[in-house]
């Protein structure tokens, strides 16, 4: 079985990139193909991988220009990748990994984190939703073109895997898969995290600073609780705006290495997770550190967390809040202060999502489907 791993791009640190690292743990001899690779801005573990990019990746290595030149140049570049010599194609994708050339007889397995957001949920981007007449016309033209390309490329997939139950209806609506979509939850590297003997007096946020991450909601809530400390780790397009709105009880950190991040997780009172995510790795990283999560109670956390119910904080891993507002979060923080969680129970729960479990599940899935494939089933 000659297998290749495909990822949209490798220029940042995120959940999709962690999935690819785990794919390589499952199939250590497999090469990785991707639109662009920047060894300085993604996970350092990729430095030991065999990574190939098309001509596009030699010229463009940052997120801003990837988006700027994706249509049509990124599409052309991915189409130029010829993987016709491989028996199995294992993809991690939301968009362009599907565009590579593969052998008609190859088994194609697509780990779809979510269907291409710009194509299927364009109004979730403020620049699209708020565009004027001319820009709106151009967006619609490009999006329709991308949709045709995306759906045609997805037809080559034999089996879809995804990260959470809530994503399945989106995949079914977008791609009409020929086989049942399988959920294999993304991994958390539990061994990288640990329980601390001391808990310090701060809450924690680990996130990119983008509108849908709802960091403004957290800042608004903690601005009303000046006696409670908050540390926010991350960076992004809203950095200046968020820092300007925060009071003195809120500290911002960026470019935090893995050792320092592990320490922040292990010593925080709780992780704050205000956004709606299809899955969400950071709540599980907090759990792997024995720390509970205060989360907006929709999306992937419903798959991964055990929410607090009256009288059960010692067998819970999180408090869910609604509505998705500063008032909802403020009330959840006040509830949290009156509860006692069990770090050992929380850590044990996180182990169910460990990378070792993910690697076994993915390897078994691929090998089982390949045996059926070569036998014509």
C-alpha positions in Angstrom: 0.0 0.0 0.0 1.6 3.2 -1.2 0.0 6.1 0.7 0.2 9.9 0.4 -1.0 12.5 2.9 -2.5 15.8 1.5 -3.1 18.9 3.6 -4.6 22.3 2.3 -1.6 24.2 3.6 1.0 24.2 6.4 1.6 27.8 7.3 0.1 28.0 10.8 -0.6 26.1 14.0 -4.1 24.7 14.3 -6.2 21.6 14.6 -6.0 20.6 11.0 -2.2 20.7 11.2 -2.2 18.5 14.3 -4.4 16.0 12.5 -1.7 15.8 9.7 1.0 15.2 12.3 -1.1 12.3 13.7 -1.7 11.0 10.2 2.1 10.8 9.9 2.3 9.0 13.2 -0.1 6.4 11.7 1.8 6.2 8.5 5.4 7.4 9.2 6.7 6.6 5.7 4.1 8.6 3.9 5.1 11.9 2.2 3.0 15.1 2.7 1.8 17.2 -0.2 0.4 20.7 0.4 -0.2 24.0 -1.3 2.3 25.9 0.8 4.7 25.1 3.7 6.3 27.6 6.1 8.5 25.7 8.6 8.8 28.8 10.8 5.1 29.4 11.3 3.7 25.9 11.6 4.6 23.1 14.1 8.3 22.4 14.3 7.6 18.6 14.1 7.1 19.0 10.4 10.8 19.8 9.9 11.4 16.0 10.0 8.7 15.3 7.4 9.0 14.8 3.7 6.9 17.7 2.4 6.3 18.7 -1.3 4.6 21.8 -2.6 3.7 23.0 -6.1 5.3 26.2 -7.6 2.7 28.3 -5.6 4.3 27.2 -2.3 7.7 28.3 -3.4 6.5 31.9 -3.8 3.8 32.3 -1.1 4.2 31.2 2.5 1.9 33.4 4.6 -1.8 33.2 5.3 -2.7 36.7 4.0 -1.3 36.1 0.5 -2.6 32.5 0.4 -6.1 33.9 0.6 -5.3 36.8 -1.7 -4.0 34.6 -4.6 -5.9 31.4 -3.9 -8.3 32.0 -6.8 -7.2 31.1 -9.4 -3.5 30.5 -8.8 -3.8 28.2 -5.7 -6.3 26.1 -7.5 -4.1 25.8 -10.6 -1.2 24.9 -8.4 -3.0 22.1 -6.5 -4.2 20.7 -9.8 -0.6 20.5 -11.0 0.3 18.0 -8.2 0.3 14.5 -9.7 -0.2 11.7 -7.2 -1.2 9.1 -9.7 1.4 6.7 -8.5 -0.2 6.3 -5.1 -2.7 3.6 -4.1 -4.2 5.5 -1.2 -4.8 9.3 -0.8 -5.4 10.4 2.8 -6.5 14.0 2.9 -7.0 16.6 5.7 -9.0 19.4 4.2 -11.6 22.1 4.1 -10.9 23.3 0.6 -8.0 22.7 -1.9 -6.5 19.3 -0.9 -9.3 17.7 -3.0 -8.0 19.3 -6.2 -4.8 17.1 -6.7 -4.6 14.6 -9.5 -5.0 11.0 -8.4 -5.2 7.6 -10.1 -8.7 6.4 -11.0 -8.0 3.2 -9.2 -6.7 4.8 -6.0 -8.6 4.7 -2.7 -9.4 8.3 -1.6 -10.2 9.0 2.0 -11.0 12.6 2.9 -10.9 13.9 6.5 -13.1 16.9 6.0 -13.0 19.3 8.9 -15.9 21.2 7.4 -17.0 21.9 3.8 -15.3 25.0 2.2 -16.6 27.8 4.4 -16.3 30.6 1.8 -18.4 28.5 -0.6 -21.1 27.0 1.6 -21.2 29.7 4.4 -20.0 32.9 2.6 -22.0 35.3 4.8 -20.0 34.1 7.8 -17.3 36.4 6.4 -17.9 40.0 7.2 -16.2 41.2 4.0 -18.7 39.2 2.0 -21.8 39.9 4.0 -21.1 43.7 4.1 -19.9 44.1 0.5 -21.3 46.7 -1.9 -23.0 45.9 -5.2 -19.9 45.5 -7.3 -18.0 43.5 -4.7 -21.0 41.4 -4.0 -21.3 40.5 -7.8 -17.6 39.6 -7.9 -17.8 37.5 -4.8 -20.8 35.6 -6.1 -19.0 34.9 -9.4 -15.9 33.6 -7.7 -17.9 31.6 -5.1 -20.0 29.9 -7.8 -16.8 29.0 -9.7 -15.3 27.6 -6.5 -18.4 25.6 -5.7 -18.4 23.9 -9.1 -14.7 23.0 -8.7 -15.1 21.9 -5.1 -18.1 19.6 -5.7 -16.5 18.1 -8.8 -13.3 17.4 -6.9 -15.2 15.9 -3.9 -16.8 13.3 -6.2 -13.4 11.5 -6.3 -13.7 10.8 -2.5 -14.6 7.2 -1.6 -15.0 7.7 2.1 -15.4 10.9 4.2 -14.2 11.1 7.8 -15.0 14.2 9.9 -14.3 15.6 13.4 -17.7 15.8 15.0 -21.3 14.7 14.6 -22.5 18.2 13.9 -20.4 18.4 10.7 -22.0 15.3 9.1 -25.2 17.1 7.8 -23.0 19.8 6.2 -20.9 17.2 4.3 -24.0 15.4 3.2 -25.6 18.6 1.9 -22.4 19.8 0.2 -21.0 16.6 -1.3 -23.7 13.9 -1.2 -21.2 11.2 -0.3 -21.6 7.7 -1.6 -20.8 6.1 1.7 -21.7 6.9 5.3 -19.6 9.7 6.9 -17.5 8.4 9.8 -16.6 10.5 12.9 -13.1 10.1 14.3 -12.5 12.9 16.8 -9.3 14.8 16.3 -6.5 14.0 18.8 -5.1 15.8 21.8 -1.5 14.9 22.7 -2.2 14.2 26.4 1.4 13.4 27.2 2.4 17.0 26.5 0.2 18.3 29.4 0.3 17.6 33.1 -1.5 18.3 36.4 0.0 21.1 38.5 0.2 20.9 42.3 -0.7 24.6 42.5 -3.5 26.5 40.8 -3.0 30.2 40.3 -5.5 33.0 40.3 -6.3 33.5 36.6 -8.6 32.3 33.9 -7.2 31.5 30.5 -8.1 32.0 26.8 -6.1 30.4 24.0 -7.3 31.5 20.6 -6.7 33.4 17.4 -8.1 37.0 17.4 -10.8 36.8 14.8 -14.4 37.9 14.9 -16.0 34.5 15.2 -13.8 33.5 18.1 -15.8 36.0 20.3 -12.8 37.2 22.4 -14.5 40.6 22.7 -17.3 38.8 24.6 -14.8 37.5 27.2 -13.1 40.9 27.5 -16.5 42.6 28.0 -17.3 40.1 30.8 -14.0 40.4 32.6 -14.1 44.2 32.3 -17.1 43.9 34.6 -15.2 41.6 37.0 -12.0 43.7 37.8 -11.1 41.4 40.7 -10.7 38.4 38.4 -7.5 38.0 36.3 -7.6 36.8 32.7 -4.7 35.8 30.5 -5.3 35.7 26.7 -2.8 33.8 24.5 -2.9 34.4 20.8 -2.8 36.9 18.0 -4.8 37.9 14.9 -6.5 40.6 13.0 -8.4 42.1 16.0 -5.3 42.3 18.2 -5.1 46.1 18.5 -8.8 46.5 18.9 -9.1 43.9 21.6 -6.1 45.1 23.6 -7.5 48.7 23.5 -10.8 47.5 25.0 -9.3 45.5 27.9 -8.9 46.7 31.4 -5.8 46.2 33.6 -7.0 42.8 35.0 -6.5 41.3 31.4 -3.0 40.3 30.1 -2.2 39.5 26.5 0.6 37.0 25.5 1.7 35.9 22.1 4.3 33.6 20.5 4.1 31.4 23.6 6.1 28.2 23.3 4.7 24.7 24.1 6.4 24.6 27.5 5.0 27.9 28.7 1.6 27.1 27.2 1.5 23.8 29.1 2.3 25.7 32.3 -0.5 28.2 31.7 -3.0 25.4 31.1 -2.0 23.5 34.2 -2.1 26.4 36.6 -5.2 28.3 35.3 -8.5 28.2 37.2 -10.4 27.3 34.0 -10.2 27.8 30.3 -12.7 30.2 28.8 -14.1 29.0 25.4 -16.7 31.4 24.1 -16.9 30.5 20.4 -19.0 28.1 18.4 -16.6 25.5 16.9 -17.2 22.3 15.0 -14.8 20.6 17.4 -12.2 22.6 19.3 -8.9 21.2 20.6 -8.1 23.8 23.3 -10.9 22.5 25.7 -9.4 19.0 25.5 -5.9 20.5 26.1 -7.2 22.2 29.2 -8.8 18.9 30.3 -5.5 17.0 29.7 -4.0 19.5 32.2 -6.8 18.6 34.7 -8.5 22.0 34.3 -12.2 22.5 33.6 -13.7 24.6 30.8 -16.3 27.4 30.8 -17.7 27.1 27.3 -20.5 28.3 25.1 -22.7 25.2 25.1 -23.0 24.5 21.4 -20.9 22.8 18.7 -18.1 20.4 19.3 -17.9 20.8 23.0 -21.1 18.9 23.2 -19.2 15.9 21.8 -16.1 16.3 23.9 -17.1 17.8 27.3 -19.1 16.5 30.2 -21.2 19.5 31.3 -21.9 20.3 34.9 -25.3 19.3 36.2 -26.5 20.3 39.7 -24.5 18.3 42.3 -22.1 16.8 39.8 -19.1 19.0 39.5 -16.7 16.2 40.6 -17.8 14.1 37.5 -17.9 17.0 35.1 -15.3 18.6 32.8 -17.0 21.9 31.9 -19.7 24.5 32.6 -21.8 25.4 29.6 -23.2 28.9 29.3 -26.0 30.4 27.2 -26.7 32.8 25.7 -23.5 33.5 23.9 -23.1 36.9 25.6 -20.9 38.6 28.2 -23.8 38.2 30.7 -24.1 34.5 30.0 -20.3 34.1 30.6 -20.3 36.3 33.7 -23.0 34.1 35.3 -21.0 31.0 34.4 -17.9 32.3 36.0 -19.8 33.2 39.2 -21.2 29.6 39.2 -17.8 28.2 38.7 -16.4 30.0 41.7 -18.8 28.0 44.0 -17.9 24.6 42.6 -15.1 22.1 43.0 -13.9 20.0 40.1 -11.8 16.8 40.1 -8.5 17.2 38.2 -7.9 13.5 38.1 -11.3 12.8 36.6 -10.9 15.5 34.1 -7.5 14.2 33.0 -8.8 10.7 32.7 -11.6 12.0 30.4 -9.1 13.7 28.1 -7.2 10.4 27.7 -10.2 9.1 25.6 -9.2 11.6 22.9 -5.5 11.0 23.1 -3.4 10.9 19.9 -2.7 7.2 20.4 -6.4 6.4 20.2 -6.7 8.6 17.1 -3.7 6.9 15.4 -5.1 3.4 15.9 -8.6 4.4 14.7 -7.3 6.1 11.5 -4.9 3.3 10.7 -7.6 0.7 11.2 -10.0 2.6 9.1 -7.6 3.1 6.2 -6.3 -0.5 6.2 -9.8 -2.0 6.5 -11.1 0.1 3.6 -8.1 -0.6 1.5 -8.5 -4.4 1.9 -12.1 -4.0 0.8 -11.1 -1.7 -2.1 -8.5 -4.1 -3.6 -11.0 -6.9 -3.3 -13.5 -4.9 -5.3 -15.9 -4.4 -2.5 
